[in-house]
Amino acid sequence: MTSARDAFDVARIRADFPILSRRVHGKPLVYLDSANTSQKPQAVIDAVDRFYRETNANVARAVHALGEAATSAYESARDKLARFVNATTRDEVVFTSGTTQAINTVAYSYVLPRLSPGDEILVTRMEHHANIVPWQLVAARTGAKVVPAPITPSGELIVEEFVARLNPRVKIAGVTHVSNVLGTINPIRELAKACRARGIPLLVDGSQAAPHLRVDVQALGCDFYALTGHKLFGPTGTGILWARREHLAAMPPFFGGGEMIRTVSFDGTTFADAPHKFEAGTPNIAGFVGLGAAIDYVNEVGLDTIGAVERDLLAYATEALKSVPGLRLFGEAKEKAAVLSFLIDGVHAHDLATLLDQEGIAVRSGHHCAHPLMQFFGVPATARASLAFYNTRDEVDALVAAIAKVRKLLA
Ligand code: PLP
């Protein structure tokens, strides 16, 4: 029987992404930075282009044909996202500019009014700053504090330690589904169960999960799920906050302005129902139309196929990188997405990334917006190769060959 992996035609997939055929510094582009932002298939580029050519108008305001078509295209993206995360209703999907806005919305609208001095917000040591700093800002206003749950040296959350910190002072817990630095896939169902048993809401940062794994918010059992469109093969400036209906109903608006009201007078304003009460102002309409097209594209390729292809690439890349003398790999969790952070003895991550770029290879270097994680490992920065289903084993070989060249150059 042919597996999804065997039947996968990567050349055909790559042809869907125009940018992958360009050259950089005279070399074929090897794009290994999809955790930073993913590349976009032609279908997404076309959807945005078509929107501006044929449908452009503001949403939810105009009764003319273009206004109605724009509203319908925009709202149909909400339906697609609702199905994509298996929301119970489309009204649980709030459009945001990305994960950052989604988490800030929860921090200011849901958590801030509930915080008192001495309260806690539980996160993990592997969080992106987007799942740390918003909590710190609301904690600073109220005398609450942000508490990190520890991880192991191989980059796994210590679940018992997380659970042990779920005390009555904790007003929310925030956990990344997949670490952007380590690739670790956290056991969200288990964590959600522990949180639920104690009446503590759980927010999941799904930025790095949604492009790789099937997300089912009902099965996960969390309260809030944030994702960002530009890592999901869609346009920048798009994302969603999914939240349980009862939470959204109880939350006051975060931003005020047009489109989020029912009535306005100087005696008082009443607000639209969720999700619209969280969507003040003119949104990134074309962006969400593009994100809808990205969801269609991902569904067509299939998340099971994507998962199988990426697992194969991850295993191949892990073995290949481990064969490089002097290479230290960060993150060796048993459940892991295709993200490989590493350092080469005696070579600064930025120098490595700069020299790899000369070979046409795009990797990220730096702290990856995860200072506390870098502090845990005692390093200022790492290089990170992050793979998507459009990458190939040949590209992994090119990375390994280029690292060998850099080592020789710097030896
Ligand atoms: N959370 C994680 C795990 C991420 O990797 C990122 C992006 O790098 C973010 C949050 C922030 O996403 P955005 O900047 O799109 O809001």
Boltz pocket constraint, residues with backbone or C-beta under 6 A from the ligand:
constraints:
  - pocket:
      binder: B
      contacts: [[A, 35], [A, 36], [A, 97], [A, 98], [A, 99], [A, 100], [A, 101], [A, 128], [A, 130], [A, 131], [A, 176], [A, 178], [A, 179], [A, 180], [A, 205], [A, 207], [A, 208], [A, 228], [A, 229], [A, 230], [A, 238], [A, 368], [A, 369]]
      max_distance: 6.0
